[in-house]
């Protein structure tokens, strides 16, 4: 498989969180996705994954009002507080 360096950001919803984690993540890996961000608005978390040797490795976890400089976008600081419903 050719690595084209694709990334994905997925917003999880209560009705599909199991499908997103259990079924879709392996598909993303097989498709050549190298980095995945999972945003959970209910738990108010951002999980950053990196594909290593064909398996997902959790790189970092951020929550609530963290200021994040996540992998691939270190130049940009993301204030997570703006992602959550007030």
Residue, then its C-alpha position, 0 to 999 in steps of 0.5 A: x500500500x502506498x502511504x500518501x500521508x492522509x489524516x482524519x478528524x472524526x467527531x464522535x456521537x453517542x449513537x456511533x462511537x462503538x462503530x467509529x472506534x471498532x469498525x472504522x479505525x481499522x479501515x482507516x489504517x488499511x486505507x493509509x491514514x497515518x494520523x487520526x483525531x477523535x473528538x468526543x464532545x460529550x466527554x470533551x476530549x481530543x485523542x490523537x492517534x498515530x499509525x505505527x507498524x499497522x496499528x493505532x498508537x495513542x499519542x496524546x489525550x487532551x480535554x476540557x479547556x486545554x490549549x493543544x499543539x497536536x501532532x501535525x499542527x504544532x504551529x497552531x494552538x487550538x483552544x479546546x474550550x471553543x469546541x464544546x457546547x456551553 
